[in-house]
Amino acid sequence: MRIVITGKGGVGKTTLTALLAHCFAREGSEVFAVDGDPQQNLAATLGIPLSETEGIIPLSERKTYISEKIGAGSGRGGFMVLNPETADVVDRFSKKVGDGIRLLVLGGVKNAGSGCLCPEYTLLSAVLRNAAYLPGDVVLLDTPAGLEHFGRSIAQGFNIALIVSDSSYNAVAVAKDLSRLANQCGIPEVILVVNRTGPVTGRNYIKDLGAAHFTKIWRIPDDTCIPEHEPSVLPAVERGSPAAQAVRGLIHAILTLKADKR
C-alpha cells in the first residue's frame, strides 16, 4: 500500500501520518514514512527526540547527491537527468524509527507547483514516482496542503489518498476539491478522514459531500492525549487512546477495501 495523506493546513495530517506509521508497525507491517512537508515535523511527531531531529538533513539539501543523480551544477547549466535512479536513497538517507518504521525527510522546494525543473524538484519527484519500489509493506507520504506540488509523481507512485479535514465547512469544502485532484491523479481509493470530531460532527454537509466524492468517510475523535504529549504520538499509541483506536480501525477499513478489490 502506498498512501498519500493530504488536506487543508492545520487539520492534523502529520499527526495522522505518525499514528498510521506506529499502528501499522504494531500490526506487523514494515512502514516507510516519507516527510514531504517543508515544515519537516514528522520526525518529532513519530517520537524521535528533538535533539536528534535538528540533525536530520532533508534530501532537498543534499547538494552532492543531487548533483550526482541529476547532473546539473549549482549554476543550473548543462543537462539534467530527468528520471534518475534513486534506489540507493533509502540506505543512504533514511532513518530507523523504532521497530518496523523508517523515515525519509524530503524537505521543501520553492516553486515546485509551477512546473519547476530544478534539480531538487526533479530528484524528489523521482523518489515519489518510484514509490512502488520503496521498501516496506506500507509507504506513507505526509504532504503540504494540497496535491499540486508533486501531483504527477504521486499519481504514478500512490494508490490510496487519505484526505484529512476537521468538521468545519471550509475544511470539508477543501477536502472535496482535493478529492477531485486525487481522482484526476488516478488514485483509486480516496478516503475522507474527519479529524478531531466532537458532538457537532453529524453535520449533513459532511455526509452529502462524502457520499458523492469519497470511497469512505472515517472519523477520528478529539483526543486530549494528543496535545498533552505533543509533538510525539507515541504515548497515545502506547495507551490505546481514542485517536489511536480510531486509526487502528481506519487501517482495518483500508485492508478490507484492498481485499474487496482483489
VENRA-V109482 format. One record per pair of residues at least 12 apart in sequence whose ideal C-beta (glycine too) atoms are under 10 Angstrom apart, sorted by the first residue. I is the first residue (numbers start at 1). GAP is how many residues later the second one is. If there is no record, write none. Layout:
[[I,GAP] [I,GAP]]
This chain:
[[1,23] [1,28] [1,30] [1,135] [1,136] [1,137] [1,138] [1,139] [1,157] [1,158] [1,159] [1,188] [1,250] [1,253] [1,254] [1,257] [2,30] [2,32] [2,126] [2,129] [2,130] [2,132] [2,134] [2,136] [2,137] [2,138] [2,139] [2,152] [2,154] [2,155] [2,156] [2,157] [2,158] [2,185] [3,14] [3,17] [3,21] [3,128] [3,135] [3,136] [3,137] [3,138] [3,155] [3,156] [3,157] [3,158] [3,159] [3,184] [3,186] [3,188] [3,251] [4,13] [4,30] [4,32] [4,124] [4,127] [4,135] [4,136] [4,137] [4,138] [4,139] [4,143] [4,146] [4,150] [4,151] [4,153] [4,154] [4,155] [4,156] [4,157] [4,158] [4,159] [4,178] [4,181] [4,183] [4,186] [5,12] [5,13] [5,15] [5,31] [5,32] [5,135] [5,136] [5,137] [5,138] [5,153] [5,155] [5,156] [5,157] [5,158] [5,159] [5,188] [6,30] [6,31] [6,135] [6,136] [6,137] [6,138] [6,139] [6,140] [6,141] [6,142] [6,143] [6,148] [6,155] [6,156] [6,157] [6,158] [6,168] [6,169] [6,172] [6,173] [6,175] [6,176] [7,136] [7,138] [7,139] [7,140] [7,154] [7,155] [7,156] [7,157] [7,158] [7,159] [7,164] [7,167] [7,168] [7,171] [7,185] [7,186] [7,188] [8,137] [8,138] [8,155] [8,156] [8,157] [8,158] [8,160] [8,162] [8,163] [8,164] [8,165] [8,166] [8,167] [8,169] [8,170] [9,28] [9,30] [9,135] [9,136] [9,137] [9,162] [9,165] [10,135] [10,154] [10,156] [10,161] [11,134] [11,152] [11,153] [11,154] [11,155] [11,156] [11,157] [11,160] [11,163] [11,164] [11,182] [11,183] [11,184] [11,185] [12,152] [12,153] [12,154] [12,181] [12,183] [12,184] [12,208] [12,214] [12,231] [13,24] [13,28] [13,29] [13,129] [13,130] [13,131] [13,132] [13,149] [13,150] [13,151] [13,180] [13,182] [14,21] [14,23] [14,25] [14,26] [14,27] [14,28] [14,29] [14,30] [14,31] [14,32] [14,128] [14,129] [14,150] [14,217] [14,219] [15,26] [15,27] [15,30] [15,127] [15,149] [15,180] [15,181] [15,205] [15,208] [15,211] [15,212] [15,215] [15,216] [15,218] [15,221] [15,228] [15,232] [16,29] [16,124] [16,126] [16,146] [16,148] [16,177] [16,179] [16,204] [16,217] [16,227] [16,230] [16,231] [16,234] [17,16] [17,17] [17,18] [17,19] [17,20] [17,24] [17,25] [17,28] [17,29] [17,123] [17,124] [17,125] [17,126] [17,145] [17,147] [17,216] [18,15] [18,17] [18,23] [18,24] [18,25] [18,26] [18,27] [18,28] [18,29] [18,79] [18,83] [18,85] [18,122] [18,124] [18,213] [18,214] [18,215] [18,216] [18,218] [18,219] [18,229] [19,26] [19,27] [19,201] [19,204] [19,207] [19,214] [19,215] [19,217] [19,218] [19,222] [19,224] [19,225] [19,227] [19,228] [19,229] [19,231] [19,232] [20,13] [20,118] [20,120] [20,122] [20,142] [20,173] [20,213] [20,227] [20,228] [20,230] [20,231] [20,234] [21,12] [21,21] [21,24] [21,25] [21,26] [21,76] [21,77] [21,79] [21,80] [21,81] [21,82] [21,117] [21,119] [21,121] [21,212] [21,216] [21,226] [22,24] [22,25] [22,75] [22,76] [22,77] [22,78] [22,79] [22,210] [22,211] [22,212] [22,214] [22,215] [22,216] [22,222] [22,225] [23,210] [23,214] [23,221] [23,222] [23,223] [23,224] [23,225] [23,226] [23,227] [23,228] [23,229] [24,76] [24,77] [24,112] [24,113] [24,114] [24,116] [24,223] [24,224] [24,227] [24,230] [24,231] [25,72] [25,73] [25,74] [25,75] [25,76] [25,111] [25,112] [25,113] [25,212] [26,72] [26,73] [26,74] [26,211] [26,212] [26,218] [26,222] [26,225] [27,73] [27,110] [27,111] [27,221] [27,224] [27,225] [27,228] [28,72] [28,109] [29,71] [29,72] [29,107] [29,108] [29,109] [29,222] [29,226] [30,69] [30,70] [30,71] [30,72] [30,105] [30,106] [30,107] [30,108] [30,109] [31,15] [31,66] [31,67] [31,68] [31,69] [31,70] [31,71] [31,72] [31,104] [31,105] [31,106] [31,107] [31,108] [31,109] [32,58] [32,62] [32,68] [32,69] [32,70] [32,71] [32,72] [32,99] [32,102] [32,103] [32,104] [32,105] [32,106] [32,107] [32,108] [32,109] [33,12] [33,13] [33,61] [33,62] [33,64] [33,68] [33,69] [33,70] [33,71] [33,72] [33,103] [33,105] [33,106] [33,107] [33,108] [33,109] [34,25] [34,60] [34,68] [34,69] [34,70] [34,71] [34,72] [34,90] [34,93] [34,94] [34,97] [34,100] [34,105] [34,106] [34,107] [34,108] [34,109] [34,123] [35,21] [35,23] [35,24] [35,68] [35,69] [35,70] [35,71] [35,72] [35,105] [35,106] [35,107] [35,108] [36,22] [36,23] [36,68] [36,69] [36,70] [36,71] [36,72] [36,73] [36,88] [36,91] [36,92] [36,105] [36,106] [36,107] [36,108] [36,113] [36,114] [36,117] [36,118] [37,68] [37,69] [37,70] [37,71] [37,104] [37,105] [37,106] [37,107] [37,108] [37,112] [38,20] [38,22] [38,68] [38,69] [38,70] [38,71] [38,72] [38,74] [38,106] [38,111] [39,69] [39,103] [39,105] [40,13] [40,16] [40,18] [40,65] [40,66] [40,67] [40,68] [40,102] [41,12] [41,101] [41,190] [42,14] [42,55] [42,61] [42,62] [42,63] [42,98] [42,99] [42,100] [42,189] [43,12] [43,13] [43,52] [43,54] [43,60] [43,62] [43,188] [44,12] [44,186] [44,187] [44,188] [44,189] [45,97] [45,181] [45,185] [45,186] [45,187] [45,188] [45,189] [46,49] [46,51] [46,52] [46,55] [46,57] [46,185] [46,186] [46,187] [46,188] [47,50] [47,51] [47,54] [47,182] [47,184] [47,185] [47,186] [47,187] [47,188] [47,190] [47,191] [48,47] [48,48] [48,49] [48,50] [48,55] [48,183] [48,184] [48,186] [49,183] [50,181] [50,182] [52,43] [53,42] [53,50] [53,52] [53,178] [55,40] [56,37] [56,39] [56,47] [56,48] [56,49] [56,51] [57,36] [57,48] [57,50] [58,35] [58,46] [58,47] [58,48] [58,49] [58,50] [58,51] [58,62] [58,66] [59,27] [59,30] [59,33] [59,34] [59,35] [59,45] [59,46] [59,47] [59,48] [59,61] [59,64] [59,65] [59,68] [60,45] [60,46] [60,47] [60,48] [60,49] [60,50] [60,52] [60,58] [60,59] [60,60] [60,61] [60,63] [60,64] [61,44] [61,46] [61,47] [61,59] [62,27] [62,30] [62,31] [62,45] [62,58] [62,61] [63,56] [63,57] [65,19] [65,21] [65,23] [65,24] [65,27] [65,28] [65,58] [66,18] [66,52] [66,53] [66,54] [66,56] [66,57] [66,58] [67,52] [67,56] [68,13] [68,16] [68,20] [68,55] [69,12] [69,15] [69,16] [69,17] [69,19] [69,20] [69,50] [69,53] [69,54] [69,57] [69,58] [70,12] [70,14] [70,47] [70,48] [70,49] [70,50] [70,51] [70,52] [70,53] [70,56] [71,13] [71,48] [71,51] [72,45] [72,46] [72,47] [72,50] [73,46] [74,45] [76,41] [76,42] [76,43] [80,37] [80,38] [80,39] [80,42] [80,43] [81,38] [81,41] [81,42] [81,45] [82,35] [82,40] [82,43] [82,44] [83,39] [83,42] [83,43] [83,46] [83,47] [84,35] [84,38] [84,39] [84,41] [84,42] [84,43] [84,46] [85,41] [85,45] [86,37] [86,38] [86,39] [86,40] [86,41] [86,42] [86,43] [86,44] [86,47] [86,48] [87,43] [87,46] [87,47] [89,15] [89,17] [89,34] [89,35] [89,37] [89,38] [89,41] [89,45] [90,12] [90,14] [90,37] [90,43] [90,44] [90,45] [90,46] [91,44] [92,12] [93,12] [93,13] [93,34] [94,40] [94,41] [98,136] [100,36] [100,37] [100,38] [101,35] [101,37] [101,39] [102,32] [102,33] [102,34] [103,37] [104,23] [104,30] [104,35] [104,37] [105,37] [106,14] [106,17] [106,18] [106,19] [106,21] [106,22] [106,35] [106,36] [106,37] [106,43] [106,44] [107,13] [107,17] [108,12] [108,16] [108,36] [108,41] [109,12] [109,13] [109,14] [109,15] [109,16] [109,40] [109,41] [111,38] [112,12] [112,13] [112,32] [112,36] [112,37] [112,38] [112,39] [113,31] [113,33] [113,34] [113,35] [113,36] [113,37] [113,38] [114,34] [116,33] [121,28] [121,29] [121,32] [124,25] [124,26] [124,29] [125,24] [125,25] [125,26] [125,27] [125,28] [125,29] [125,31] [125,32] [126,27] [126,31] [127,14] [127,23] [127,26] [127,30] [128,13] [128,15] [128,21] [128,22] [128,24] [128,25] [128,26] [128,27] [128,28] [128,29] [128,30] [129,21] [129,23] [129,24] [129,25] [129,26] [129,27] [129,28] [129,29] [130,23] [130,26] [130,27] [131,22] [131,23] [131,25] [131,26] [131,27] [131,28] [132,24] [132,25] [132,26] [132,27] [133,24] [134,23] [138,22] [138,113] [138,116] [139,18] [139,19] [139,20] [139,21] [140,18] [140,20] [140,22] [141,12] [141,13] [141,16] [141,17] [141,20] [141,21] [143,18] [143,35] [145,29] [145,33] [146,28] [146,31] [146,32] [146,35] [147,14] [147,16] [147,30] [147,31] [147,33] [147,34] [147,35] [147,37] [147,38] [147,40] [148,30] [148,33] [150,35] [151,30] [151,31] [151,33] [151,34] [152,33] [153,32] [154,27] [154,28] [154,31] [154,32] [154,33] [155,26] [155,27] [155,29] [155,30] [155,31] [155,32] [156,29] [156,30] [157,28] [157,30] [158,24] [158,27] [158,28] [158,29] [158,30] [158,31] [159,27] [159,28] [159,29] [159,30] [159,99] [159,102] [160,22] [160,27] [160,28] [160,29] [160,30] [160,31] [160,55] [160,94] [160,97] [160,98] [161,17] [161,18] [161,20] [161,21] [161,22] [161,24] [161,26] [161,27] [161,28] [161,29] [161,30] [161,31] [161,53] [161,54] [162,20] [162,27] [162,28] [162,29] [162,30] [162,31] [162,56] [162,88] [162,92] [163,12] [163,13] [163,14] [163,15] [163,16] [163,18] [163,19] [163,27] [163,28] [163,29] [163,30] [163,31] [163,50] [163,51] [164,14] [164,27] [164,28] [164,29] [164,30] [164,31] [164,32] [164,54] [164,56] [165,13] [165,27] [165,28] [165,29] [165,30] [165,31] [165,41] [165,44] [165,45] [165,52] [166,28] [166,29] [166,30] [166,31] [166,32] [166,35] [166,56] [167,27] [167,28] [167,29] [167,30] [167,31] [167,33] [167,34] [167,35] [167,36] [167,38] [167,39] [167,52] [167,55] [168,33] [168,35] [168,37] [169,34] [169,36] [169,37] [169,40] [171,23] [171,24] [172,20] [172,22] [172,31] [172,33] [172,34] [172,36] [172,37] [172,38] [172,41] [173,32] [173,36] [175,15] [175,17] [175,18] [175,19] [175,31] [175,34] [175,35] [175,38] [175,39] [176,16] [176,29] [176,32] [176,33] [176,34] [176,36] [176,37] [176,38] [177,36] [178,12] [178,14] [178,35] [179,12] [179,13] [179,30] [179,31] [179,33] [179,34] [179,35] [179,36] [180,33] [182,31] [182,32] [183,30] [188,27] [188,69] [188,70] [188,73] [189,25] [189,26] [189,27] [189,65] [189,68] [189,69] [189,72] [190,23] [190,24] [190,25] [190,26] [191,19] [191,23] [191,24] [191,25] [191,26] [191,27] [191,59] [191,62] [191,63] [191,66] [192,14] [192,17] [192,18] [192,21] [192,22] [192,23] [192,24] [192,25] [192,26] [192,27] [193,21] [193,23] [193,24] [193,25] [193,26] [193,27] [193,53] [193,54] [193,57] [194,12] [194,16] [194,23] [194,24] [194,25] [194,26] [194,27] [195,23] [195,24] [195,25] [195,26] [195,27] [195,28] [195,31] [195,48] [195,51] [196,23] [196,24] [196,25] [196,26] [196,27] [196,30] [196,31] [196,47] [197,21] [197,22] [197,23] [197,24] [197,25] [197,26] [197,49] [198,21] [198,23] [198,24] [199,23] [201,18] [201,20] [201,21] [202,17] [206,13] [215,38] [215,39] [215,42] [216,34] [216,37] [216,38] [216,40] [216,41] [218,28] [218,29] [218,31] [218,32] [218,35] [218,36] [219,27] [219,30] [219,31] [220,22] [220,23] [220,24] [220,25] [220,26] [220,27] [220,29] [220,30] [221,20] [221,21] [221,22] [221,24] [221,25] [222,20] [222,21] [223,13] [223,18] [223,19] [223,20] [223,21] [223,22] [223,23] [224,12] [224,17] [224,18] [224,19] [225,12] [225,13] [225,14] [225,15] [225,16] [225,17] [225,18] [225,19] [226,15] [226,16] [226,17] [226,18] [228,13] [229,12] [233,14]]
